[in-house]
């Protein structure tokens, strides 16, 4: 394989007010390290924004315990549109983002004390792990789940970063051709069809589903693989009702989960592999894009139901922006993880509440 997928770099979250949302995510999920805060025009995304280049403001925030980040994304040239109805489990798109925790009981207790809207009590997933769902003030669902994959454990936050996603699909076997065969989520943690008691309280969760939980290849490589950690994708196929598309009649950047982004190396090889598998890139920046504090090459493809998957090949990241210290990734061995101490320097940018 001529490309490397290190893990989930971030999940894009469309919001009305990026700064307000980030404050909530800092205080409740420990997403307190800004990799960048940037205003720009999304000129390459017109395919998904009504053939019009829209302006936006975005914050990429990380939790230094490990895991992927949030790209908190706000239109500045139009008002983002809300879904007309409530999203139900199994509707196509990203239903929930998985956040990892070292102590599920402590996480439940702390989030409850913070006044976070908890959907149900602690449940047992089919693979035996404990988990529970919460809703943020912006109607986004998060699944808090047990994990043993950590970059650093010295943090007051009760959760780490993004550990995966719950994605609604109409046909799991077709979706596997992307998520398993191209993206490398080859370890099957669970595959079954039934009604699931641990979906109790989740909208639409009382029907029958096929549910497949996939984990990323254990032999992860790349500059950021240690920081991003183990990730999993939970594909959910509803059998008891007709599903809707979460972003039907809406644009990328509107309210909700707008994409899942994977950190990669070897964009040309990945493009060819996606093309062979009939998931050709729909957007490709080709030349290096510059987001002020970070730069690289990005592209998008769609899963069989149109859910947007982003790929980013990072070229540089800011370590200490105030003194102009940037880390150039392009000239490194793409297989080799960055040293922990170097990635740990990102914490110098931490915002404390």
C-alpha positions as CSV (number, residue, x, y, z in Angstrom):
1,X,0.0,0.0,0.0
2,X,1.6,3.2,-1.1
3,X,-0.3,5.4,1.3
4,X,-0.4,5.7,5.1
5,X,-3.6,6.5,7.2
6,X,-2.5,7.4,10.7
7,X,-5.9,7.8,12.2
8,X,-8.8,10.2,12.5
9,X,-7.4,13.7,12.4
10,X,-10.6,15.5,13.2
11,X,-14.4,15.6,12.7
12,X,-15.9,18.7,11.2
13,X,-18.7,20.2,13.3
14,X,-20.9,22.9,11.7
15,X,-22.0,25.4,14.3
16,X,-23.6,28.9,14.5
17,X,-20.9,30.3,16.8
18,X,-17.5,28.7,16.7
19,X,-16.1,30.5,19.7
20,X,-19.1,29.7,21.9
21,X,-19.0,26.0,20.8
22,X,-15.3,25.8,21.5
23,X,-15.8,27.1,25.0
24,X,-18.3,24.4,25.7
25,X,-16.0,21.7,24.2
26,X,-13.0,22.9,26.2
27,X,-14.9,22.9,29.5
28,X,-16.6,19.5,29.0
29,X,-14.4,17.5,26.7
30,X,-10.9,19.0,27.3
31,X,-10.5,20.2,23.7
32,X,-8.3,23.0,24.8
33,X,-5.4,23.1,22.4
34,X,-6.0,25.2,19.2
35,X,-3.9,23.9,16.3
36,X,-5.3,26.7,14.2
37,X,-8.0,29.4,14.2
38,X,-8.5,30.6,10.7
39,X,-10.8,32.7,8.5
40,X,-10.9,32.0,4.7
41,X,-13.1,31.4,1.7
42,X,-13.9,27.7,1.0
43,X,-13.3,28.2,-2.7
44,X,-12.7,24.5,-3.5
45,X,-15.8,23.3,-1.8
46,X,-18.4,24.8,-4.2
47,X,-19.6,21.4,-5.2
48,X,-21.0,21.1,-1.7
49,X,-22.0,24.7,-1.1
50,X,-24.5,25.4,-3.9
51,X,-21.8,26.4,-6.5
52,X,-20.9,29.4,-4.5
53,X,-17.7,30.0,-2.6
54,X,-18.6,30.7,1.0
55,X,-16.6,32.4,3.8
56,X,-16.0,30.5,7.0
57,X,-14.2,30.6,10.3
58,X,-12.7,27.4,11.7
59,X,-11.0,26.3,14.9
60,X,-9.1,23.0,15.0
61,X,-9.0,22.0,18.7
62,X,-7.3,18.9,20.2
63,X,-7.2,17.1,23.5
64,X,-3.6,16.3,24.4
65,X,-4.5,13.0,26.1
66,X,-4.8,11.7,22.6
67,X,-7.4,11.2,19.9
68,X,-8.6,13.2,17.0
69,X,-9.7,16.8,17.2
70,X,-12.8,18.9,16.4
71,X,-12.8,21.2,13.4
72,X,-15.3,23.7,14.7
73,X,-16.7,25.3,11.5
74,X,-18.8,28.4,11.2
75,X,-20.2,30.1,8.0
76,X,-19.5,33.8,8.0
77,X,-21.1,34.6,4.6
78,X,-24.5,32.9,5.3
79,X,-26.5,31.5,8.2
80,X,-26.1,27.7,8.6
81,X,-29.2,25.6,8.1
82,X,-30.5,23.2,10.6
83,X,-32.0,19.8,9.8
84,X,-35.8,20.0,9.4
85,X,-36.4,17.0,11.7
86,X,-34.6,15.0,14.4
87,X,-31.9,12.7,13.2
88,X,-32.5,9.0,14.0
89,X,-30.0,6.3,14.5
90,X,-29.3,4.7,11.1
91,X,-30.0,7.9,9.1
92,X,-27.1,8.2,6.6
93,X,-24.2,10.3,7.8
94,X,-22.3,10.7,11.0
95,X,-24.8,10.2,13.8
96,X,-22.3,10.4,16.7
97,X,-18.7,11.0,17.5
98,X,-16.9,8.6,19.9
99,X,-14.9,10.2,22.7
100,X,-12.6,8.0,24.8
101,X,-12.3,7.9,28.5
102,X,-10.1,6.1,31.0
103,X,-12.8,6.0,33.7
104,X,-16.3,5.6,32.4
105,X,-17.9,6.1,35.9
106,X,-15.8,9.3,36.6
107,X,-16.7,10.6,33.1
108,X,-20.4,10.0,33.7
109,X,-20.3,11.6,37.1
110,X,-18.4,14.7,36.0
111,X,-20.5,15.3,32.8
112,X,-23.7,15.0,34.8
113,X,-22.3,17.4,37.4
114,X,-21.5,19.8,34.6
115,X,-25.2,19.7,33.5
116,X,-24.5,17.9,30.2
117,X,-27.5,16.3,28.7
118,X,-27.0,12.5,29.1
119,X,-29.2,10.4,26.9
120,X,-29.1,7.2,29.1
121,X,-27.2,5.6,31.9
122,X,-24.0,3.6,31.3
123,X,-24.6,0.8,28.9
124,X,-22.7,-2.3,27.8
125,X,-21.8,-2.5,24.1
126,X,-21.9,-5.9,22.3
127,X,-18.1,-6.2,22.6
128,X,-18.4,-5.8,26.4
129,X,-17.2,-2.2,26.8
130,X,-19.1,0.4,28.8
131,X,-20.4,3.5,27.1
132,X,-23.1,6.2,27.2
133,X,-24.4,8.9,24.9
134,X,-24.6,12.6,25.5
135,X,-25.9,15.6,23.6
136,X,-24.2,18.9,23.3
137,X,-26.1,22.2,23.4
138,X,-26.0,22.3,19.6
139,X,-27.9,19.0,19.2
140,X,-24.9,16.8,18.3
141,X,-24.6,13.3,19.8
142,X,-21.4,12.0,21.4
143,X,-20.7,8.5,22.6
144,X,-18.4,8.3,25.6
145,X,-16.6,4.9,25.5
146,X,-13.9,3.1,27.3
147,X,-10.4,3.0,25.8
148,X,-6.9,1.8,26.6
149,X,-5.3,3.9,23.8
150,X,-3.7,7.1,25.2
151,X,-1.0,9.6,24.3
152,X,-0.7,11.2,27.7
153,X,-2.8,10.6,30.8
154,X,-1.9,13.6,32.8
155,X,-5.0,15.8,32.2
156,X,-7.9,16.8,34.3
157,X,-10.4,16.2,31.4
158,X,-12.6,13.2,31.9
159,X,-12.5,12.4,28.2
160,X,-9.8,12.2,25.5
161,X,-10.2,13.2,21.9
162,X,-12.1,11.6,19.0
163,X,-11.8,7.8,19.1
164,X,-14.2,7.1,16.2
165,X,-17.7,7.7,14.8
166,X,-21.1,6.1,14.5
167,X,-22.1,6.2,10.8
168,X,-25.5,5.4,9.4
169,X,-25.4,3.5,6.1
170,X,-28.0,1.9,3.9
171,X,-25.9,-1.2,3.1
172,X,-23.0,-2.2,5.3
173,X,-21.5,-4.6,2.8
174,X,-21.1,-1.8,0.2
175,X,-19.8,0.6,2.9
176,X,-17.1,-1.9,3.9
177,X,-15.5,-1.5,0.5
178,X,-14.5,2.0,1.6
179,X,-14.1,1.8,5.3
180,X,-12.4,-1.6,5.5
181,X,-10.8,-2.1,2.2
182,X,-9.5,1.4,1.5
183,X,-9.3,3.0,4.9
184,X,-7.8,0.0,6.6
185,X,-10.4,-0.7,9.3
186,X,-9.8,-4.4,9.0
187,X,-10.3,-5.7,12.6
188,X,-14.0,-6.6,13.1
189,X,-14.8,-6.1,16.8
190,X,-18.5,-7.0,16.3
191,X,-20.9,-7.9,13.5
192,X,-24.5,-8.7,14.4
193,X,-28.2,-8.2,13.7
194,X,-30.8,-7.6,16.5
195,X,-32.4,-5.0,18.7
196,X,-29.8,-3.5,21.0
197,X,-30.6,-2.6,24.6
198,X,-27.6,-0.3,24.8
199,X,-29.3,2.0,22.1
200,X,-32.1,2.6,24.7
201,X,-33.0,6.3,24.7
202,X,-31.1,7.1,21.5
203,X,-33.6,8.5,18.9
204,X,-34.6,5.7,16.6
205,X,-32.6,3.2,18.6
206,X,-35.5,0.8,19.4
207,X,-35.6,-1.0,16.0
208,X,-33.5,-3.8,14.5
209,X,-30.1,-3.0,13.2
210,X,-27.1,-4.6,11.6
211,X,-24.2,-3.2,13.5
212,X,-20.6,-3.6,12.6
213,X,-17.7,-2.2,14.8
214,X,-14.4,-1.9,13.0
215,X,-11.0,-1.0,14.5
216,X,-8.1,0.5,12.6
217,X,-5.1,-1.6,11.7
218,X,-2.9,-2.2,14.7
219,X,0.2,-1.5,12.7
220,X,-0.6,2.2,12.4
221,X,2.2,4.4,11.0
222,X,2.8,8.1,10.3
223,X,3.8,11.3,12.0
224,X,0.7,11.6,14.2
225,X,-0.2,8.0,14.8
226,X,0.7,8.0,18.5
227,X,-1.2,11.2,19.1
228,X,-4.3,10.1,17.2
229,X,-4.3,6.6,18.8
230,X,-6.6,3.7,18.0
231,X,-9.9,4.6,16.3
232,X,-13.0,2.7,15.4
233,X,-15.9,3.1,13.0
234,X,-19.3,1.8,14.0
235,X,-21.5,1.2,10.9
236,X,-25.3,1.1,11.6
237,X,-27.8,-0.2,9.1
238,X,-31.5,0.2,10.1
239,X,-33.8,-2.7,9.3
240,X,-37.0,-1.5,10.9
241,X,-37.7,1.7,9.0
242,X,-36.9,3.8,5.9
243,X,-33.9,6.0,6.7
244,X,-33.3,9.7,5.8
245,X,-30.1,11.5,4.8
246,X,-28.9,13.8,7.5
247,X,-27.7,16.4,5.1
248,X,-30.6,16.2,2.7
249,X,-31.3,19.6,1.2
250,X,-28.4,21.1,3.1
251,X,-24.8,22.1,2.4
252,X,-21.5,21.0,3.8
253,X,-20.8,23.4,6.7
254,X,-24.5,23.5,7.8
255,X,-25.3,22.5,11.4
256,X,-24.1,19.0,12.5
257,X,-21.2,16.7,11.6
258,X,-20.0,17.8,8.1
259,X,-17.2,15.3,7.6
260,X,-14.8,12.8,9.1
261,X,-11.1,13.6,8.3
262,X,-8.3,11.1,8.2
263,X,-4.6,12.1,8.5
264,X,-2.7,10.5,5.6
265,X,0.5,10.4,3.7
266,X,0.8,9.5,0.0
267,X,-2.2,11.4,-1.5
268,X,-1.4,10.3,-5.1
269,X,-1.4,6.6,-4.1
270,X,-4.6,7.1,-2.1
271,X,-6.3,8.9,-5.0
272,X,-5.5,5.9,-7.2
273,X,-6.8,3.4,-4.7
274,X,-10.0,5.3,-4.1
275,X,-10.5,5.5,-7.9
276,X,-10.0,1.7,-8.2
277,X,-12.6,1.1,-5.5
278,X,-15.1,3.6,-7.2
279,X,-14.7,6.2,-4.5
280,X,-12.9,8.8,-6.6
281,X,-12.0,12.1,-5.1
282,X,-14.7,14.8,-5.6
283,X,-12.4,17.6,-4.3
284,X,-8.6,17.7,-4.5
285,X,-6.5,20.7,-3.5
286,X,-3.6,19.2,-5.4
287,X,-1.2,22.1,-4.5
288,X,-0.4,22.9,-0.9
289,X,-3.2,24.8,0.8
290,X,-2.3,27.4,3.5
291,X,-4.5,27.9,6.5
292,X,-2.1,30.4,8.1
293,X,-1.0,28.3,11.0
294,X,-1.1,24.9,9.2
295,X,-0.6,23.8,5.6
296,X,-1.0,20.7,3.6
297,X,-2.9,18.9,0.8
298,X,-6.6,17.9,1.3
299,X,-9.1,15.9,-0.7
300,X,-12.6,14.5,-0.3
301,X,-14.5,11.4,-1.3
302,X,-18.0,10.1,-0.5
303,X,-19.1,6.8,1.0
304,X,-21.9,5.0,-0.9
305,X,-24.5,7.1,0.9
306,X,-22.8,10.5,0.2
307,X,-21.2,10.9,3.7
308,X,-18.2,13.1,3.2
309,X,-14.7,11.7,4.0
310,X,-11.8,14.1,4.1
311,X,-8.1,13.3,3.8
312,X,-5.4,15.7,4.9
313,X,-1.7,15.3,4.2
314,X,-0.1,17.7,6.6
315,X,2.9,19.7,5.5
316,X,3.5,21.9,8.5
317,X,2.0,22.6,11.9
318,X,2.7,25.4,14.4
319,X,4.5,24.3,17.5
320,X,5.0,27.8,19.1
321,X,3.4,30.3,16.8
322,X,4.5,33.3,18.8
323,X,8.1,32.7,18.0
324,X,7.5,31.4,14.5
325,X,8.3,27.8,15.4
326,X,6.7,25.5,12.8
327,X,7.3,21.9,12.2
328,X,7.8,20.9,8.6
329,X,6.5,17.4,8.0
330,X,7.3,17.0,4.3
331,X,11.0,16.1,4.6
332,X,10.5,13.4,7.3
333,X,10.3,9.6,7.0
334,X,6.6,9.2,6.5
335,X,6.5,5.9,8.4
336,X,8.1,7.3,11.5
337,X,6.0,8.8,14.3
338,X,6.9,12.2,15.6
339,X,8.6,12.2,19.0
340,X,6.2,12.4,21.9
341,X,8.0,15.4,23.3
342,X,7.7,17.3,20.0
343,X,3.9,16.7,19.8
344,X,3.6,17.5,23.5
345,X,4.9,21.0,22.7
346,X,1.5,21.7,21.2
347,X,0.2,21.9,24.8
348,X,2.0,25.3,25.1
349,X,-0.9,26.7,23.2
350,X,-3.5,25.4,25.6
351,X,-6.3,27.7,26.5
352,X,-7.4,27.6,30.1
353,X,-10.8,28.5,31.4
